[in-house]
Amino acid sequence: MKEELELRNEISALVHKIVILMRKERIIPREQILILINLLEEFRGYSKGQEVIPKRMTFELFYLYTNVSSQLSHNMDEDTSIITELYMAITSVFNTP
């Protein structure tokens, strides 16, 4: 298992990469989002039982979610299941007992 800080940095870098791809190419990079979902699942081990999640990480994840949601509204032919998966992964990080 990776160190918490290393994992947070990896998540942050991937979020930035996804946002840049969406802005630049106007696509939803599903492969990168699936990798992010796996990293978030791994991060759940660190966030479990914590009452405080890093503010920067919280901002980045919800910023990404709103951007993916917005991009999906413009790409009407896209499969929307990825937004549900992303939402569930993000909320699971914050809702661990």
KOLDRENPA-775079 format. One record per residue: residue in one letter; residue number from 0; z, x, y of N, C-alpha, C, O in turn. Coordinates in nm, 4 decimals, decimal comma. Example, Ala and Ser with C-alpha at 12.3 -4.5 7.8 and 13.67 -1.06 7.14 Angstrom:
BEGIN
['A' 0 [0,7800 1,3190 -0,5690] [0,7800 1,2300 -0,4500] [0,7800 1,3200 -0,3300] [0,8465 1,4236 -0,3319]]
['S' 1 [0,7080 1,2850 -0,2250] [0,7140 1,3670 -0,1060] [0,7870 1,2900 0,0030] [0,8039 1,3409 0,1138]]
This chain:
BEGIN
['M' 0 [0,0000 0,0845 -0,1186] [0,0000 0,0000 0,0000] [0,0000 0,0888 0,1247] [0,0711 0,1891 0,1314]]
['K' 1 [-0,0799 0,0504 0,2213] [-0,0903 0,1279 0,3445] [0,0343 0,1109 0,4295] [0,1088 0,0141 0,4150]]
['E' 2 [0,0551 0,2064 0,5179] [0,1641 0,1948 0,6144] [0,1332 0,0798 0,7097] [0,0166 0,0483 0,7337]]
['E' 3 [0,2372 0,0174 0,7638] [0,2177 -0,0976 0,8519] [0,1356 -0,0620 0,9754] [0,0426 -0,1347 1,0103]]
['L' 4 [0,1680 0,0472 1,0410] [0,0954 0,0855 1,1619] [-0,0511 0,1154 1,1314] [-0,1398 0,0759 1,2070]]
['E' 5 [-0,0760 0,1844 1,0221] [-0,2134 0,2153 0,9818] [-0,2915 0,0861 0,9555] [-0,4075 0,0741 0,9951]]
['L' 6 [-0,2286 -0,0087 0,8897] [-0,2923 -0,1355 0,8592] [-0,3189 -0,2155 0,9865] [-0,4263 -0,2739 1,0013]]
['R' 7 [-0,2230 -0,2187 1,0780] [-0,2436 -0,2885 1,2056] [-0,3586 -0,2269 1,2837] [-0,4390 -0,2992 1,3427]]
['N' 8 [-0,3676 -0,0945 1,2850] [-0,4770 -0,0271 1,3556] [-0,6124 -0,0581 1,2909] [-0,7126 -0,0762 1,3601]]
['E' 9 [-0,6140 -0,0639 1,1593] [-0,7369 -0,0964 1,0875] [-0,7804 -0,2399 1,1169] [-0,8991 -0,2667 1,1361]]
['I' 10 [-0,6850 -0,3309 1,1204] [-0,7139 -0,4705 1,1539] [-0,7683 -0,4795 1,2964] [-0,8677 -0,5476 1,3211]]
['S' 11 [-0,7036 -0,4113 1,3888] [-0,7466 -0,4119 1,5293] [-0,8889 -0,3587 1,5444] [-0,9704 -0,4186 1,6146]]
['A' 12 [-0,9186 -0,2486 1,4801] [-1,0522 -0,1891 1,4892] [-1,1574 -0,2841 1,4320] [-1,2666 -0,2964 1,4874]]
['L' 13 [-1,1250 -0,3503 1,3228] [-1,2199 -0,4421 1,2612] [-1,2413 -0,5663 1,3484] [-1,3536 -0,6156 1,3596]]
['V' 14 [-1,1358 -0,6160 1,4089] [-1,1490 -0,7299 1,5009] [-1,2432 -0,6939 1,6149] [-1,3311 -0,7727 1,6499]]
['H' 15 [-1,2256 -0,5758 1,6730] [-1,3122 -0,5319 1,7821] [-1,4573 -0,5199 1,7355] [-1,5493 -0,5587 1,8075]]
['K' 16 [-1,4774 -0,4668 1,6169] [-1,6119 -0,4515 1,5620] [-1,6786 -0,5881 1,5440] [-1,7961 -0,6050 1,5763]]
['I' 17 [-1,6039 -0,6841 1,4929] [-1,6576 -0,8181 1,4704] [-1,6959 -0,8836 1,6027] [-1,8038 -0,9417 1,6144]]
['V' 18 [-1,6082 -0,8744 1,7022] [-1,6359 -0,9357 1,8324] [-1,7599 -0,8728 1,8959] [-1,8432 -0,9436 1,9526]]
['I' 19 [-1,7721 -0,7428 1,8869] [-1,8889 -0,6741 1,9435] [-2,0171 -0,7188 1,8729] [-2,1183 -0,7450 1,9380]]
['L' 20 [-2,0127 -0,7274 1,7403] [-2,1303 -0,7746 1,6654] [-2,1692 -0,9163 1,7051] [-2,2876 -0,9474 1,7186]]
['M' 21 [-2,0701 -1,0015 1,7236] [-2,1006 -1,1392 1,7613] [-2,1632 -1,1460 1,9004] [-2,2573 -1,2221 1,9229]]
['R' 22 [-2,1121 -1,0680 1,9917] [-2,1661 -1,0696 2,1276] [-2,3048 -1,0080 2,1342] [-2,3932 -1,0582 2,2037]]
['K' 23 [-2,3228 -0,8997 2,0617] [-2,4472 -0,8246 2,0673] [-2,5607 -0,8938 1,9923] [-2,6716 -0,9069 2,0441]]
['E' 24 [-2,5321 -0,9377 1,8707] [-2,6367 -0,9908 1,7833] [-2,6338 -1,1424 1,7680] [-2,7219 -1,2006 1,7047]]
['R' 25 [-2,5318 -1,2064 1,8265] [-2,5181 -1,3519 1,8189] [-2,5146 -1,4036 1,6748] [-2,5713 -1,5080 1,6427]]
['I' 26 [-2,4467 -1,3277 1,5899] [-2,4306 -1,3679 1,4501] [-2,2825 -1,3654 1,4149] [-2,2002 -1,3098 1,4876]]
['I' 27 [-2,2518 -1,4256 1,3040] [-2,1156 -1,4191 1,2516] [-2,1189 -1,3221 1,1346] [-2,1768 -1,3530 1,0305]]
['P' 28 [-2,0572 -1,2043 1,1501] [-2,0605 -1,1026 1,0440] [-1,9650 -1,1383 0,9295] [-1,8506 -1,0930 0,9261]]
['R' 29 [-2,0133 -1,2189 0,8377] [-1,9294 -1,2708 0,7290] [-1,8648 -1,1609 0,6443] [-1,7485 -1,1720 0,6055]]
['E' 30 [-1,9401 -1,0558 0,6162] [-1,8855 -0,9487 0,5310] [-1,7635 -0,8849 0,5973] [-1,6626 -0,8594 0,5314]]
['Q' 31 [-1,7731 -0,8594 0,7277] [-1,6608 -0,7984 0,7982] [-1,5432 -0,8951 0,8084] [-1,4277 -0,8534 0,8012]]
['I' 32 [-1,5719 -1,0229 0,8251] [-1,4640 -1,1220 0,8308] [-1,3930 -1,1307 0,6961] [-1,2707 -1,1441 0,6915]]
['L' 33 [-1,4675 -1,1231 0,5877] [-1,4049 -1,1251 0,4549] [-1,3175 -1,0016 0,4330] [-1,2115 -1,0105 0,3710]]
['I' 34 [-1,3619 -0,8868 0,4836] [-1,2797 -0,7651 0,4763] [-1,1528 -0,7848 0,5577] [-1,0441 -0,7474 0,5139]]
['L' 35 [-1,1666 -0,8439 0,6771] [-1,0498 -0,8715 0,7611] [-0,9521 -0,9645 0,6905] [-0,8310 -0,9432 0,6963]]
['I' 36 [-1,0031 -1,0663 0,6249] [-0,9163 -1,1598 0,5528] [-0,8374 -1,0859 0,4450] [-0,7189 -1,1131 0,4258]]
['N' 37 [-0,9011 -0,9937 0,3755] [-0,8294 -0,9133 0,2747] [-0,7220 -0,8261 0,3385] [-0,6128 -0,8116 0,2835]]
['L' 38 [-0,7524 -0,7679 0,4545] [-0,6525 -0,6861 0,5247] [-0,5354 -0,7717 0,5717] [-0,4204 -0,7278 0,5679]]
['L' 39 [-0,5644 -0,8926 0,6157] [-0,4566 -0,9830 0,6589] [-0,3677 -1,0228 0,5420] [-0,2463 -1,0363 0,5572]]
['E' 40 [-0,4283 -1,0412 0,4263] [-0,3483 -1,0707 0,3072] [-0,2541 -0,9538 0,2762] [-0,1385 -0,9736 0,2390]]
['E' 41 [-0,3054 -0,8336 0,2920] [-0,2219 -0,7151 0,2693] [-0,1110 -0,7070 0,3743] [0,0017 -0,6686 0,3428]]
['F' 42 [-0,1423 -0,7428 0,4978] [-0,0438 -0,7374 0,6057] [0,0679 -0,8400 0,5864] [0,1788 -0,8212 0,6364]]
['R' 43 [0,0395 -0,9468 0,5152] [0,1430 -1,0478 0,4891] [0,2672 -0,9867 0,4274] [0,3784 -1,0338 0,4513]]
['G' 44 [0,2489 -0,8822 0,3483] [0,3639 -0,8147 0,2886] [0,4575 -0,7562 0,3927] [0,5785 -0,7488 0,3710]]
['Y' 45 [0,4023 -0,7146 0,5053] [0,4840 -0,6598 0,6133] [0,5413 -0,7686 0,7037] [0,6524 -0,7550 0,7550]]
['S' 46 [0,4663 -0,8756 0,7230] [0,5116 -0,9788 0,8161] [0,6088 -1,0773 0,7516] [0,6738 -1,1556 0,8208]]
['K' 47 [0,6181 -1,0731 0,6208] [0,7065 -1,1661 0,5505] [0,8508 -1,1488 0,5970] [0,9080 -1,0399 0,5910]]
['G' 48 [0,9069 -1,2588 0,6429] [1,0469 -1,2580 0,6860] [1,0682 -1,2076 0,8278] [1,1799 -1,2158 0,8789]]
['Q' 49 [0,9656 -1,1560 0,8926] [0,9804 -1,1093 1,0304] [0,9710 -1,2280 1,1251] [0,8926 -1,3205 1,1039]]
['E' 50 [1,0519 -1,2236 1,2291] [1,0456 -1,3291 1,3293] [0,9540 -1,2913 1,4440] [0,9138 -1,3774 1,5223]]
['V' 51 [0,9205 -1,1636 1,4549] [0,8366 -1,1166 1,5642] [0,7151 -1,0439 1,5061] [0,7275 -0,9544 1,4225]]
['I' 52 [0,5988 -1,0851 1,5528] [0,4728 -1,0206 1,5160] [0,4230 -0,9515 1,6424] [0,4378 -1,0067 1,7514]]
['P' 53 [0,3642 -0,8321 1,6310] [0,3177 -0,7616 1,7509] [0,2261 -0,8484 1,8386] [0,1311 -0,9102 1,7905]]
['K' 54 [0,2576 -0,8508 1,9667] [0,1837 -0,9326 2,0629] [0,0342 -0,8988 2,0641] [-0,0500 -0,9885 2,0673]]
['R' 55 [0,0022 -0,7711 2,0616] [-0,1374 -0,7283 2,0650] [-0,2145 -0,7839 1,9454] [-0,3268 -0,8325 1,9594]]
['M' 56 [-0,1535 -0,7760 1,8295] [-0,2192 -0,8251 1,7086] [-0,2389 -0,9765 1,7160] [-0,3439 -1,0279 1,6774]]
['T' 57 [-0,1385 -1,0467 1,7651] [-0,1478 -1,1909 1,7803] [-0,2636 -1,2271 1,8720] [-0,3448 -1,3136 1,8391]]
['F' 58 [-0,2710 -1,1614 1,9864] [-0,3790 -1,1865 2,0813] [-0,5150 -1,1600 2,0181] [-0,6057 -1,2425 2,0288]]
['E' 59 [-0,5294 -1,0460 1,9527] [-0,6585 -1,0087 1,8942] [-0,7044 -1,1081 1,7880] [-0,8220 -1,1444 1,7830]]
['L' 60 [-0,6120 -1,1518 1,7038] [-0,6501 -1,2441 1,5964] [-0,6916 -1,3803 1,6504] [-0,7899 -1,4379 1,6038]]
['F' 61 [-0,6178 -1,4322 1,7478] [-0,6550 -1,5621 1,8017] [-0,7756 -1,5529 1,8945] [-0,8515 -1,6490 1,9066]]
['Y' 62 [-0,7938 -1,4406 1,9590] [-0,9150 -1,4175 2,0375] [-1,0366 -1,4184 1,9448] [-1,1389 -1,4797 1,9754]]
['L' 63 [-1,0239 -1,3506 1,8328] [-1,1319 -1,3485 1,7344] [-1,1594 -1,4890 1,6832] [-1,2749 -1,5307 1,6751]]
['Y' 64 [-1,0550 -1,5616 1,6488] [-1,0725 -1,6966 1,5961] [-1,1477 -1,7858 1,6948] [-1,2398 -1,8575 1,6556]]
['T' 65 [-1,1095 -1,7817 1,8215] [-1,1770 -1,8657 1,9205] [-1,3217 -1,8229 1,9408] [-1,4082 -1,9072 1,9644]]
['N' 66 [-1,3489 -1,6932 1,9320] [-1,4862 -1,6452 1,9453] [-1,5726 -1,6866 1,8258] [-1,6874 -1,7275 1,8430]]
['V' 67 [-1,5177 -1,6761 1,7063] [-1,5926 -1,7192 1,5873] [-1,6188 -1,8693 1,5951] [-1,7290 -1,9153 1,5651]]
['S' 68 [-1,5183 -1,9445 1,6349] [-1,5323 -2,0890 1,6482] [-1,6407 -2,1243 1,7501] [-1,7227 -2,2130 1,7263]]
['S' 69 [-1,6404 -2,0555 1,8614] [-1,7411 -2,0785 1,9652] [-1,8810 -2,0432 1,9149] [-1,9763 -2,1178 1,9374]]
['Q' 70 [-1,8926 -1,9298 1,8472] [-2,0224 -1,8874 1,7952] [-2,0748 -1,9874 1,6923] [-2,1946 -2,0155 1,6884]]
['L' 71 [-1,9860 -2,0408 1,6095] [-2,0279 -2,1399 1,5102] [-2,0816 -2,2658 1,5762] [-2,1745 -2,3283 1,5249]]
['S' 72 [-2,0237 -2,3033 1,6893] [-2,0716 -2,4237 1,7580] [-2,2135 -2,4046 1,8109] [-2,2865 -2,5022 1,8285]]
['H' 73 [-2,2529 -2,2807 1,8362] [-2,3883 -2,2524 1,8831] [-2,4862 -2,2340 1,7671] [-2,6067 -2,2524 1,7843]]
['N' 74 [-2,4360 -2,1985 1,6516] [-2,5193 -2,1801 1,5322] [-2,4991 -2,3001 1,4405] [-2,4274 -2,2915 1,3408]]
['M' 75 [-2,5608 -2,4087 1,4738] [-2,5360 -2,5342 1,4028] [-2,5745 -2,5290 1,2541] [-2,5207 -2,6064 1,1750]]
['D' 76 [-2,6648 -2,4413 1,2151] [-2,7072 -2,4343 1,0760] [-2,6155 -2,3476 0,9893] [-2,6345 -2,3391 0,8680]]
['E' 77 [-2,5183 -2,2847 1,0502] [-2,4280 -2,1939 0,9784] [-2,3305 -2,2715 0,8889] [-2,2920 -2,3843 0,9196]]
['D' 78 [-2,2925 -2,2093 0,7796] [-2,1877 -2,2613 0,6933] [-2,0553 -2,2385 0,7645] [-2,0252 -2,1259 0,8039]]
['T' 79 [-1,9768 -2,3421 0,7815] [-1,8528 -2,3324 0,8590] [-1,7306 -2,2984 0,7740] [-1,6195 -2,2958 0,8270]]
['S' 80 [-1,7464 -2,2730 0,6477] [-1,6306 -2,2450 0,5625] [-1,5601 -2,1152 0,6024] [-1,4407 -2,0998 0,5766]]
['I' 81 [-1,6319 -2,0223 0,6645] [-1,5715 -1,8942 0,7026] [-1,4630 -1,9138 0,8079] [-1,3635 -1,8412 0,8079]]
['I' 82 [-1,4805 -2,0107 0,8976] [-1,3804 -2,0348 1,0022] [-1,2517 -2,0897 0,9404] [-1,1418 -2,0582 0,9861]]
['T' 83 [-1,2659 -2,1704 0,8381] [-1,1472 -2,2231 0,7696] [-1,0731 -2,1108 0,6985] [-0,9504 -2,1032 0,7047]]
['E' 84 [-1,1469 -2,0243 0,6316] [-1,0850 -1,9105 0,5630] [-1,0140 -1,8185 0,6613] [-0,9028 -1,7724 0,6356]]
['L' 85 [-1,0796 -1,7923 0,7745] [-1,0206 -1,7067 0,8767] [-0,8942 -1,7701 0,9331] [-0,7927 -1,7024 0,9491]]
['Y' 86 [-0,8996 -1,8981 0,9629] [-0,7832 -1,9696 1,0159] [-0,6657 -1,9629 0,9176] [-0,5523 -1,9358 0,9569]]
['M' 87 [-0,6941 -1,9877 0,7916] [-0,5870 -1,9853 0,6916] [-0,5267 -1,8457 0,6784] [-0,4054 -1,8325 0,6621]]
['A' 88 [-0,6094 -1,7416 0,6852] [-0,5586 -1,6046 0,6749] [-0,4718 -1,5690 0,7960] [-0,3665 -1,5069 0,7815]]
['I' 89 [-0,5166 -1,6085 0,9150] [-0,4396 -1,5788 1,0355] [-0,3063 -1,6508 1,0341] [-0,2022 -1,5902 1,0591]]
['T' 90 [-0,3092 -1,7798 1,0049] [-0,1842 -1,8548 1,0063] [-0,0891 -1,8112 0,8959] [0,0325 -1,8222 0,9113]]
['S' 91 [-0,1426 -1,7618 0,7849] [-0,0541 -1,7167 0,6775] [0,0243 -1,5924 0,7187] [0,1347 -1,5698 0,6693]]
['V' 92 [-0,0317 -1,5119 0,8083] [0,0397 -1,3947 0,8579] [0,1610 -1,4370 0,9405] [0,2659 -1,3727 0,9364]]
['F' 93 [0,1452 -1,5451 1,0149] [0,2512 -1,5899 1,1045] [0,3470 -1,6903 1,0425] [0,4527 -1,7180 1,0992]]
['N' 94 [0,3121 -1,7440 0,9289] [0,3948 -1,8474 0,8663] [0,4558 -1,8028 0,7345] [0,4700 -1,8842 0,6432]]
['T' 95 [0,4912 -1,6788 0,7226] [0,5515 -1,6323 0,5978] [0,7026 -1,6470 0,6058] [0,7655 -1,5968 0,6990]]
['P' 96 [0,7604 -1,7150 0,5092] [0,9072 -1,7344 0,5104] [0,9831 -1,6084 0,4757] [1,1061 -1,6094 0,4727]]
